[in-house]
Amino acid sequence: MKDFLAFRTMLTPVIIQAVFWLGVVVCVIVGLVYVLSGVGQYGGGPNVIKGFLLLFLGPIGVRIYCEILIIFFRINETLTEIKHVLEERRGPQQGKLF
């Protein structure tokens, strides 16, 4: 709890996972709406194509976006680990690194 209150534990990666699943659900629902509205009308072919593209490419786009956001947090974790390793190597007599 102490790390959470001091902002050492990140909450955002969990939120990004929730945003991913919400984005996938929205892409599927909107894609199905496009497909069904295109099938139900004359000349609705473009809507059917848009719907299928959204059904298949939408979740991939959401995944790529969320992975890019997660990369920033992984970089932060890796840099924090490197900082701790360097502090252990230096020892208490040499002082803090940052």
Secondary structure, DSSP 8 states (H G I E B T S, - for coil): -HHHHTT-S-SHHHHHHHHHHHHHHHHHHHHHHHHHHHHTSTT-HHHHHHHHHHHHHHHHHHHHHHHHHHHHHHHHHHHHHHHHHHHHHH-GGG----
